[in-house]
Amino acid sequence: MNKTERVVVIGAGFAGLASACVLAKKGYKVTVLEKNDQPGGRARVWEKDGFTFDMGPSWYWMPDVFDNFFALFGKKASDFYDLKRLDPGYRIYYGKDDVLDVPANMQELEQLFESIEPGSSKGLREFMKQAEYKYRVSMSDYVFRPSHSITEFIDLQLIRKSFSMQLLTSMSSHVRKYFKNPKLIKMLEFPVLFLGATPKDTPAMYSMMNYADLALGTWYPMGGMNEIVKAIVRIATDLGVDIKLNTEVTRLVVSNDKVSTIQTTNGTYKADMVISGADYEYTDQHLLPKQAANYTAKYWDTRTMSPSSLLFYIGTNKKVEGIQHHNLFFDEDFDRHANEIYKQPQWPSEPLFYVCCTSKTDTACAPEGGENLFFLMPIAPDLKDDEATRNRYFDLLLDRFARITGQDIRNNIVVKRSYALDDFKANYHSFKGNAYGLANTLAQTAFFKPAMRAKHVKNLLHTGQLTVPGPGVPPALISGQIAAKEAMKMMEKK
């Protein structure tokens, strides 16, 4: 059924594309305005001399979220890309000759835990049972709520479940209830490093990420993470969505409490409904007139942001032996690095870091005989970013990589690109140069997050990693679906 209402979506990231697809399926005329020269938001691609790099997300977790999204359109992930489960899911380096591979099989994982900490397999079973419960409840009762107000959560059954979700227990104490060995603790705390707080300040509810990691598994779409973007773009265009690239929104003109005109670098647009998947703070503080903003500059400045990242995209002309697709380097103090991100923001003294080598799974992303490497170091947002600092850490990471793996790649690098805070700001208008959105602290969960609905503009909604349900590719897909449903309610009510 064709609708007369016109919807403009700002930003072709996962949330924006998801909302566009849902609305177009219902017959609305949808236009997506994208600042950059390709869709995908942070999940863009960079190609150089035969190397293909995913610029952003590299972990494919929570496959059920992707399956559920594609099912809305009568599709499956396999209609678009070949999904491969990684085994081991990833490797952790605790030091030179001190390596732990995380198996995909749960029985093998229990055996691994037993070998490190005798008796811990029983604790793992209980820990994972609770993590699964939290995951199931979150993905059904919590995550699809628009969180306009606390009244959405005044539900006796949901309140009962909330107590067992351990919202008031820290992730740190929860993990230590079951495990004593520091290696196992680091493994189980690592997913929260990117949620925006130390394990001590992250609710134990987020052990559900351990279920997503260890039970649902780590996957890889052959061709790279951008294959997901291509799949969603294909759905969108088949449904008639008009995606305008290289079209940056410069101003939202508001009259009579509605966005009347959307000004861009390529002309103006009219819309009955606007969904902004652009950076929320940027839309709120820079695109809207001051009197129409949801929040003040002070409000945004006091939000707890997730980390930013210093990234290096590296192509080599030789194979790098002995590493896996995903590699975590935990040879330095976990708590100190977390403290230097969240408590006393500064460039880290001895950082943890991550190396992705997609060419271990997908040889097409690098020339024959070469490797495609992606180095990532989590850092605090809003730091001073300059080339000298990037080069210093590049040398530090390569030295550590060589010492721990025994593989010195310095003289075999044929492609190199760095990416950090200033790039996140320039490419995505990212607030304070953050990479992952708003931190998932208790004070920024559900209805405590920045509101999806504009308070002073009747036809504007926000979606993406700075509003509900939170950061990450699966949450972004869900955020887009929530925003689309809310937009339809508002248009139908009108």
C-alpha positions as CSV (number, residue, x, y, z in Angstrom):
1,M,0.0,0.0,0.0
2,N,1.5,3.3,-1.0
3,K,1.5,6.1,1.6
4,T,1.4,9.8,0.8
5,E,3.8,10.7,3.7
6,R,7.4,11.4,2.8
7,V,10.1,10.2,5.2
8,V,13.7,11.5,5.1
9,V,16.3,9.5,7.0
10,I,19.6,11.2,7.8
11,G,22.5,8.9,7.6
12,A,23.0,5.5,5.9
13,G,24.5,3.7,8.9
14,F,22.9,0.5,10.1
15,A,20.2,2.2,12.1
16,G,19.2,4.6,9.3
17,L,19.1,1.9,6.7
18,A,17.1,-0.4,8.9
19,S,14.5,2.3,9.6
20,A,14.3,3.1,5.8
21,C,13.7,-0.6,5.0
22,V,10.9,-1.0,7.5
23,L,9.2,2.1,6.4
24,A,9.5,1.4,2.7
25,K,8.0,-2.1,3.2
26,K,5.0,-0.4,4.7
27,G,4.6,1.8,1.6
28,Y,6.2,5.1,2.7
29,K,8.2,7.1,0.3
30,V,11.7,7.1,1.9
31,T,14.8,9.1,1.0
32,V,18.1,8.5,2.8
33,L,20.6,11.4,2.9
34,E,24.2,10.2,3.4
35,K,27.2,12.5,4.0
36,N,29.8,10.2,2.7
37,D,30.5,8.6,-0.7
38,Q,29.3,5.1,0.4
39,P,26.6,3.8,2.7
40,G,27.3,1.9,5.9
41,G,28.3,4.6,8.4
42,R,31.3,3.3,10.3
43,A,31.1,0.0,8.4
44,R,32.5,1.5,5.3
45,V,35.2,-0.1,3.1
46,W,38.7,1.2,2.1
47,E,40.5,-0.3,-0.8
48,K,44.1,0.2,-1.7
49,D,46.5,-1.8,-4.0
50,G,44.5,-5.0,-3.9
51,F,43.7,-4.8,-0.1
52,T,40.1,-4.4,1.1
53,F,39.7,-3.2,4.6
54,D,36.5,-3.0,6.8
55,M,37.0,0.4,8.3
56,G,34.8,-0.2,11.4
57,P,33.0,-3.2,12.9
58,S,34.9,-6.4,12.6
59,W,33.0,-8.7,15.0
60,Y,29.9,-10.5,13.9
61,W,28.1,-11.4,17.1
62,M,24.4,-12.1,17.8
63,P,23.5,-13.7,14.5
64,D,19.9,-14.0,15.6
65,V,19.5,-10.3,15.4
66,F,20.6,-10.3,11.7
67,D,18.4,-13.3,11.0
68,N,15.4,-11.6,12.5
69,F,15.9,-8.4,10.6
70,F,16.2,-10.2,7.2
71,A,13.2,-12.3,8.1
72,L,11.1,-9.1,8.1
73,F,11.5,-9.0,4.4
74,G,11.2,-12.7,3.7
75,K,15.0,-13.1,3.5
76,K,17.8,-14.9,5.2
77,A,21.4,-13.9,5.7
78,S,22.4,-16.7,3.4
79,D,20.5,-15.0,0.6
80,F,23.2,-12.3,0.6
81,Y,26.4,-13.7,2.1
82,D,28.2,-16.8,3.2
83,L,28.5,-16.8,7.0
84,K,31.3,-18.7,8.6
85,R,31.6,-19.5,12.3
86,L,35.2,-19.0,13.5
87,D,36.8,-21.7,15.5
88,P,38.6,-20.6,17.6
89,G,36.5,-17.6,17.9
90,Y,39.5,-15.5,18.9
91,R,43.0,-15.8,20.5
92,I,44.1,-14.0,23.6
93,Y,47.8,-13.3,24.1
94,Y,48.7,-12.9,27.8
95,G,52.4,-12.6,26.9
96,K,55.1,-14.2,24.8
97,D,54.4,-18.0,24.6
98,D,51.3,-17.5,26.8
99,V,48.3,-17.9,24.4
100,L,44.7,-19.0,24.9
101,D,42.5,-19.9,21.9
102,V,38.7,-19.6,22.7
103,P,37.0,-22.6,21.1
104,A,33.6,-22.5,19.5
105,N,32.5,-25.8,21.1
106,M,31.0,-25.4,24.6
107,Q,32.4,-28.8,25.8
108,E,35.9,-27.8,24.7
109,L,35.4,-24.4,26.4
110,E,34.6,-26.2,29.7
111,Q,37.7,-28.3,29.3
112,L,39.7,-25.2,28.7
113,F,38.4,-23.6,31.9
114,E,39.1,-26.7,33.9
115,S,42.7,-26.8,32.6
116,I,43.3,-23.2,33.8
117,E,41.3,-23.3,37.0
118,P,40.3,-26.8,38.3
119,G,36.6,-26.9,39.2
120,S,35.7,-23.8,37.2
121,S,33.6,-25.7,34.5
122,K,30.8,-25.9,37.0
123,G,31.0,-22.2,37.6
124,L,31.1,-21.6,33.8
125,R,27.8,-23.6,33.4
126,E,26.1,-21.5,36.0
127,F,27.5,-18.3,34.7
128,M,26.5,-19.1,31.2
129,K,23.0,-20.1,32.3
130,Q,22.5,-16.7,33.9
131,A,24.0,-15.0,30.9
132,E,21.6,-16.8,28.6
133,Y,18.6,-15.8,30.7
134,K,19.7,-12.1,30.6
135,Y,20.2,-12.3,26.9
136,R,16.8,-13.9,26.3
137,V,15.0,-11.4,28.5
138,S,16.9,-8.4,27.1
139,M,16.3,-9.3,23.5
140,S,12.6,-9.9,24.1
141,D,11.3,-7.7,26.9
142,Y,13.8,-4.8,27.0
143,V,15.5,-4.1,23.8
144,F,12.5,-3.3,21.5
145,R,11.0,-0.8,23.9
146,P,11.3,2.8,22.7
147,S,12.1,3.9,26.3
148,H,10.1,7.2,26.1
149,S,9.5,7.0,29.9
150,I,9.7,4.8,32.9
151,T,6.0,3.8,32.5
152,E,7.0,1.4,29.8
153,F,8.8,-0.6,32.4
154,I,6.1,-0.6,35.1
155,D,5.1,-4.2,34.4
156,L,5.1,-6.7,37.3
157,Q,6.6,-9.5,35.3
158,L,9.3,-7.3,33.8
159,I,10.1,-5.9,37.3
160,R,10.5,-9.4,38.6
161,K,12.8,-10.2,35.7
162,S,14.8,-7.0,36.3
163,F,15.8,-8.2,39.8
164,S,17.4,-11.3,38.3
165,M,19.1,-9.2,35.6
166,Q,21.5,-7.9,38.2
167,L,21.3,-4.3,37.3
168,L,22.7,-3.3,40.6
169,T,25.6,-5.8,40.7
170,S,28.9,-4.9,38.9
171,M,30.3,-7.0,36.2
172,S,33.5,-7.2,38.0
173,S,32.1,-8.7,41.2
174,H,29.8,-11.0,39.2
175,V,32.7,-12.6,37.3
176,R,34.8,-12.9,40.4
177,K,32.0,-14.8,42.2
178,Y,32.6,-17.7,39.8
179,F,36.2,-17.4,38.8
180,K,39.6,-16.6,40.5
181,N,42.1,-17.1,37.7
182,P,43.1,-13.7,36.2
183,K,43.2,-15.1,32.6
184,L,39.6,-16.3,32.8
185,I,38.5,-13.0,34.4
186,K,40.1,-11.0,31.6
187,M,38.5,-13.2,29.0
188,L,35.0,-12.7,30.5
189,E,35.5,-8.9,31.1
190,F,36.8,-8.1,27.7
191,P,33.5,-7.5,25.9
192,V,32.6,-4.7,28.4
193,L,35.8,-2.8,27.6
194,F,33.9,-1.3,24.7
195,L,30.7,-0.6,26.5
196,G,32.0,2.6,28.0
197,A,32.9,1.9,31.6
198,T,35.2,-0.3,33.7
199,P,33.9,-3.7,34.7
200,K,33.5,-2.3,38.2
201,D,31.0,0.3,36.9
202,T,29.2,-1.9,34.3
203,P,26.0,-3.7,35.5
204,A,26.3,-7.5,35.6
205,M,23.3,-7.5,33.2
206,Y,25.9,-7.2,30.5
207,S,27.2,-10.7,31.1
208,M,24.7,-11.4,28.4
209,M,27.5,-10.3,26.1
210,N,29.4,-13.4,27.2
211,Y,26.5,-15.5,26.1
212,A,26.6,-13.8,22.7
213,D,30.3,-14.3,22.5
214,L,30.8,-17.8,23.9
215,A,27.5,-19.6,23.1
216,L,26.2,-17.8,20.0
217,G,29.6,-17.6,18.6
218,T,31.9,-15.3,16.6
219,W,31.1,-15.3,12.9
220,Y,32.5,-13.8,9.7
221,P,30.5,-12.9,6.5
222,M,32.8,-13.8,3.6
223,G,33.7,-10.7,1.8
224,G,33.7,-8.7,5.0
225,M,31.4,-6.8,7.3
226,N,30.4,-4.5,4.5
227,E,28.5,-7.4,2.9
228,I,25.9,-6.8,5.6
229,V,25.6,-3.2,4.4
230,K,25.3,-4.3,0.8
231,A,22.5,-6.7,1.8
232,I,20.5,-4.1,3.6
233,V,21.1,-1.5,0.7
234,R,19.8,-4.2,-1.7
235,I,16.6,-4.7,0.4
236,A,16.2,-0.9,0.6
237,T,16.6,-0.2,-3.1
238,D,14.3,-3.1,-4.0
239,L,11.7,-1.5,-1.8
240,G,12.1,1.9,-3.6
241,V,14.3,3.7,-1.0
242,D,16.2,6.6,-2.7
243,I,19.7,6.7,-1.2
244,K,21.5,10.0,-1.9
245,L,25.3,9.8,-1.3
246,N,27.6,12.8,-0.9
247,T,24.7,14.7,0.5
248,E,25.4,16.2,3.9
249,V,22.6,17.7,5.9
250,T,23.6,21.2,7.0
251,R,20.5,22.5,8.7
252,L,17.0,21.4,9.8
253,V,14.6,24.3,9.4
254,V,11.9,24.2,12.0
255,S,8.6,26.0,11.8
256,N,5.3,25.4,13.6
257,D,7.1,22.8,15.8
258,K,8.0,20.7,12.8
259,V,11.0,20.2,10.5
260,S,9.8,22.0,7.4
261,T,12.9,22.0,5.3
262,I,16.1,19.9,5.3
263,Q,19.0,21.8,3.9
264,T,21.9,19.8,2.4
265,T,25.0,20.3,0.4
266,N,23.0,19.2,-2.7
267,G,19.8,21.2,-2.3
268,T,16.8,21.1,0.0
269,Y,14.3,18.4,0.9
270,K,10.8,18.4,2.4
271,A,9.5,15.6,4.6
272,D,6.5,14.7,6.7
273,M,8.7,12.7,9.1
274,V,12.5,12.9,9.7
275,I,14.5,10.2,11.4
276,S,18.1,11.2,12.2
277,G,20.6,8.4,12.3
278,A,23.4,11.0,12.3
279,D,25.3,11.6,15.5
280,Y,22.6,12.6,18.0
281,E,24.7,15.3,19.6
282,Y,25.5,16.8,16.2
283,T,21.8,16.8,15.1
284,D,20.7,18.2,18.5
285,Q,23.3,20.9,18.9
286,H,24.3,21.8,15.3
287,L,21.5,21.0,12.9
288,L,18.5,22.1,14.9
289,P,17.9,25.7,16.0
290,K,18.8,26.1,19.7
291,Q,15.3,26.4,20.9
292,A,14.3,23.1,19.3
293,A,17.1,21.0,20.8
294,N,16.3,18.2,23.2
295,Y,19.3,18.9,25.4
296,T,21.8,21.6,26.4
297,A,25.5,21.6,25.6
298,K,26.2,21.0,29.3
299,Y,24.0,17.8,29.2
300,W,26.0,16.4,26.4
301,D,29.3,17.3,27.9
302,T,28.4,15.4,31.1
303,R,27.4,12.2,29.2
304,T,29.7,9.2,29.7
305,M,30.9,8.2,26.3
306,S,32.2,4.9,25.1
307,P,35.9,4.8,24.0
308,S,37.4,6.1,20.8
309,S,40.0,4.1,18.9
310,L,43.3,4.5,17.3
311,L,43.2,2.3,14.2
312,F,45.8,1.2,11.7
313,Y,44.9,-0.5,8.4
314,I,48.0,-2.4,7.3
315,G,48.7,-4.5,4.3
316,T,51.8,-6.7,4.2
317,N,53.6,-8.5,1.3
318,K,54.2,-11.6,3.4
319,K,52.1,-14.0,5.4
320,V,52.0,-13.5,9.2
321,E,52.3,-16.9,10.8
322,G,50.7,-18.1,14.0
323,I,48.0,-15.5,14.5
324,Q,44.2,-16.0,14.2
325,H,41.5,-14.0,12.6
326,H,40.8,-12.1,15.9
327,N,43.6,-11.5,18.3
328,L,43.5,-9.8,21.7
329,F,46.7,-8.6,23.3
330,F,46.2,-8.7,27.1
331,D,49.9,-8.7,28.0
332,E,49.6,-5.5,30.0
333,D,47.5,-4.3,32.9
334,F,43.8,-4.5,32.0
335,D,42.6,-2.2,34.9
336,R,45.3,0.4,34.2
337,H,44.3,0.8,30.6
338,A,40.6,0.9,31.5
339,N,41.3,3.6,34.1
340,E,43.2,5.6,31.5
341,I,40.1,5.4,29.2
342,Y,37.3,6.0,31.8
343,K,38.6,7.4,35.0
344,Q,41.6,9.6,34.2
345,P,41.3,10.1,30.4
346,Q,44.8,10.2,28.7
347,W,46.7,8.4,26.0
348,P,47.5,5.0,27.6
349,S,50.8,4.2,29.1
350,E,50.8,0.4,28.2
351,P,47.7,-0.2,26.2
352,L,45.9,-3.4,25.5
353,F,45.1,-3.8,21.8
354,Y,43.4,-5.9,19.2
355,V,44.5,-7.2,15.8
356,C,42.2,-8.5,13.1
357,C,43.6,-10.5,10.3
358,T,40.6,-11.1,7.9
359,S,42.9,-12.7,5.3
360,K,43.2,-15.7,7.6
361,T,39.6,-16.5,6.8
362,D,39.0,-14.6,3.5
363,T,42.0,-14.6,1.2
364,A,40.2,-12.3,-1.3
365,C,40.8,-9.3,0.9
366,A,44.5,-9.3,0.3
367,P,46.8,-10.0,-2.7
368,E,48.3,-13.4,-2.9
369,G,51.0,-13.9,-0.4
370,G,50.0,-10.9,1.7
371,E,47.9,-10.2,4.8
372,N,45.2,-7.7,5.6
373,L,45.7,-6.5,9.2
374,F,43.6,-4.1,11.3
375,F,45.2,-2.9,14.6
376,L,42.9,-1.3,17.1
377,M,43.8,0.4,20.4
378,P,40.9,1.7,22.6
379,I,41.5,5.2,23.8
380,A,39.5,7.8,25.8
381,P,37.4,10.2,23.7
382,D,38.2,13.9,23.4
383,L,42.0,13.5,23.5
384,K,44.4,15.6,21.4
385,D,45.0,13.8,18.2
386,D,48.1,14.4,16.1
387,E,50.4,12.6,13.7
388,A,53.3,12.4,16.1
389,T,51.2,10.6,18.7
390,R,49.8,8.2,16.1
391,N,53.3,7.4,14.9
392,R,54.5,6.8,18.5
393,Y,51.8,4.3,19.2
394,F,52.3,2.7,15.8
395,D,55.9,1.9,16.7
396,L,54.8,0.7,20.2
397,L,52.2,-1.7,18.8
398,L,54.4,-3.1,16.1
399,D,57.2,-3.7,18.7
400,R,54.8,-5.5,21.1
401,F,53.3,-7.5,18.2
402,A,56.8,-8.6,17.1
403,R,57.9,-9.5,20.7
404,I,54.8,-11.5,21.5
405,T,54.1,-13.2,18.2
406,G,57.6,-13.5,17.0
407,Q,56.5,-11.9,13.7
408,D,58.2,-8.6,12.8
409,I,56.1,-7.1,9.9
410,R,57.7,-3.6,10.0
411,N,59.7,-4.1,6.8
412,N,56.9,-5.9,5.0
413,I,54.2,-3.2,5.2
414,V,53.1,-2.0,1.7
415,V,49.9,-0.3,2.7
416,K,49.3,1.7,5.8
417,R,46.6,4.1,7.0
418,S,45.9,5.5,10.5
419,Y,42.5,6.6,11.8
420,A,41.6,8.2,15.1
421,L,39.6,10.9,16.9
422,D,39.9,13.6,14.3
423,D,38.8,11.2,11.6
424,F,35.7,10.1,13.5
425,K,34.8,13.8,14.0
426,A,35.4,14.7,10.3
427,N,33.7,11.6,8.8
428,Y,30.8,11.1,11.2
429,H,30.5,14.3,13.3
430,S,31.2,11.9,16.1
431,F,30.8,13.7,19.5
432,K,34.3,14.0,21.1
433,G,35.6,11.6,18.5
434,N,34.0,8.5,20.2
435,A,33.9,5.3,18.2
436,Y,31.1,3.3,19.9
437,G,28.5,5.8,21.1
438,L,27.1,6.2,24.6
439,A,28.5,4.2,27.4
440,N,26.3,1.4,28.8
441,T,26.3,2.5,32.4
442,L,23.3,2.0,34.7
443,A,22.7,5.8,34.6
444,Q,22.5,5.6,30.8
445,T,20.4,2.5,30.3
446,A,16.9,2.4,28.8
447,F,14.9,5.5,29.6
448,F,18.0,7.1,31.0
449,K,19.5,7.3,27.5
450,P,19.0,10.4,25.3
451,A,15.4,10.2,24.1
452,M,14.5,8.8,20.8
453,R,11.6,11.3,20.4
454,A,12.3,15.0,19.9
455,K,10.6,17.0,22.6
456,H,10.1,20.2,20.7
457,V,9.8,19.0,17.1
458,K,6.7,16.9,16.3
459,N,8.1,15.1,13.3
460,L,11.6,14.2,14.3
461,L,13.0,11.0,15.8
462,H,16.6,10.0,16.6
463,T,18.1,6.5,16.1
464,G,21.5,4.9,16.4
465,Q,24.2,4.4,19.0
466,L,23.5,7.4,21.1
467,T,19.9,6.5,21.9
468,V,18.1,3.2,22.6
469,P,19.1,0.4,22.8
470,G,22.8,1.3,22.6
471,P,26.1,0.8,20.6
472,G,27.0,-2.0,18.3
473,V,25.8,-3.3,15.0
474,P,22.9,-5.5,16.3
475,P,21.6,-2.8,18.6
476,A,21.8,-0.3,15.7
477,L,19.7,-2.6,13.6
478,I,17.2,-2.8,16.4
479,S,17.3,1.0,17.0
480,G,16.3,1.5,13.4
481,Q,13.4,-0.8,13.6
482,I,12.1,0.9,16.8
483,A,12.4,4.3,15.2
484,A,10.5,3.2,12.1
485,K,7.7,1.8,14.2
486,E,7.5,4.9,16.3
487,A,7.5,7.1,13.1
488,M,4.5,5.0,11.7
489,K,2.6,5.5,15.0
490,M,3.1,9.2,14.8
491,M,2.1,9.5,11.2
492,E,-0.9,7.3,11.6
493,K,-2.0,9.2,14.7
494,K,-1.7,12.5,12.7
